Structure formats: structure tokens, C-alpha cells
Amino acid sequence: MKVSSYKDLEVWNKGIGIVDHVYDVTSQFPKEETYGLAAHVQKTAISVPSNIAEGHARQHTREYQQFCHIALGSCAEFVTQLTIAKRRGYISDEDFAKLEDELDHETRMLQNLIRSLKDKSSEALVPGDEEE
């Protein structure tokens, strides 16, 4: 299947699903965390598919790769925030394990996308992509 939009990417769709799950879980955080940890977890989760989308819209493959690397960094930040939430008792062991598993899958998909972009760097993967 030809990818014509970031919406066609499984890695982007998986990221959106994780965001939905995060909002469900963080809605159960204590009220005093609404603008603290809950907001940070939500923002970090949103960052993953957002960076994939922004990278896909860039004109050069290297830029796309960079945004995918930023998304990877957000995955690591996200696991850290989930660990803090678990240690504080804001998230159940079951929700933590499920989100951690989803994030592990997202991370592997991002790594594969980055590898694919590197392998195909001489091809025009993004409209207007040119070798520099």
C-alpha cells in the first residue's frame, strides 16, 4: 500500500490509540494532578503521533528522520512519567503494563520506520525530497 498521508501509517494510528488510552487512564488521576503529572503524560503521549505527522509533512527525508527521533525520545519520556504515576499509586499495575507494552510496540515501529528511511534515503519518500 502506498503511503500518501501520515494517516496511512500504522505507527501514527498506533500512537493515536495510545493517546486515547492515556486520556482514559489519566482521567482517574487525583484532582490535584490535573495540571501536573496528568497533563505532562497527556502532552507527552500526544507528542509521539504529532511528531510523526509533522515529520511526514517535511520536504526532506532527513527532517522526517529527525522528527521520528524526537517521537522516540517522547516514548522514553512517556515511560518515565508512567513509572512515576505507578509509584505514586495513580495508575494500576494492569494499566501500566498495558501502556508499557503498547509503548514498546510503538517504539519498535518507530525504530523500523527510521531504519526504512535511512535505507531508502536516496529515494524520494516525501514529495519534493532531494538529496543534498
N, C-alpha and C positions, 0 to 999 in steps of 0.2 A: 504494500500500500504506500502510495506517495504521500509524504507529509507536506501539506500545503499550509498548515496553520499549527501553532503550538497546541491548539485544542485537539489535534490529531495524535499528540504524543502521549503514550501510556504513562510516562514519568510525570507529566503535568497533571493528568487525570488522577493518578495515584496521590499526588500532592494535594489536590483539591479535596479528595476523600479524607485525607489526614486532617485537613483544616476543619472539615465538618465534625470529625470525631473529637478534635481538640475543643471545639466550642461546646459540644455536649459535656465533656469532662470538666472543663473549667467553669461551667455554669454551676457546678456543685462545690466550687471552692468557697471558703468563708467570705462573707461580705467584705471584710476589711482587705481582702486580696484582689478585689475587683480592678483596682488601678495599680496594683503591684504585680505580683507573680503571674496572676491570671492574664493580665494584659500583655506581659512580656512573652508568655508562652504562646498566646494567640498571634502576636506580632511575628514571632519567630517562625511559627508554622506557616503563616501567610507568605513570609519571605521566600520560602522554597519554590512554590509554583510561580510566584511573581517574578523571580529571577530567571526561571526557565523561560517564561513568556517574553521577558524583556530581552534576554539573550537571543532568542529565536528571531526577534524583530530586528536585530542588528545587521549591519551590512557585511560584516567580515566574520569568518569562522573563528578567528582568534578571540574576537569580542564575545561571541557565543560561548566559547570555552570558558572565558573568564567569568561570565555570569553563572555558568554551571558550577564553577569552582566556588563562587560565592554561595550558591544554593547548598553545596556540600558543607560549607562552613556553618550555614544555618542549621543543617541537620545535627551537627555536633553540638551547637549551642542549645538546640532543642532538647537533646538527650540530657544535657546538663540541667536544664530547667525542670525537666520531668523528674530527674533524680532528686532535686531539691523538693519538689512538690510531694514526692513519695515519702521522703524523710520527714517532712512536716506533717504527714498524715492527710494531705489534701487530695490524694489520688489513691485508689485501691491498688493492691498488688495486681489484680486482674487487668485493670485499665492500663496500668503501667506496662505490663508485659505485652499487651496487645499493641499499644502505641510504639513501644520499643521495637517490636517485630515489624510493624508497618514502616517505621523509620529505617530499619536495617534494609528492608527491601527497597525503599526509595533511594537510599544511599548507593546500593549496588546498581540500581538502574541508572543513576546519575553518573557513576563511575564508568559504566558501559557506554553511555552517551558521550562522555568526554573522550573516551578511547576511540569511539567511532569517528568523532570529529577530528581527532588527531590523525587517524588512519586515512581519512578522506580529505585532508586539508588541501590537497591540490585540486579537488573538485569543487564546483560551485554548489554548496549545500544551502546557502542562503541567497535569495535573489540579490544580484549585484556583487556577490562575493568575488574578490580578485586577489591574486597573490601579490604580496608587496615585496 
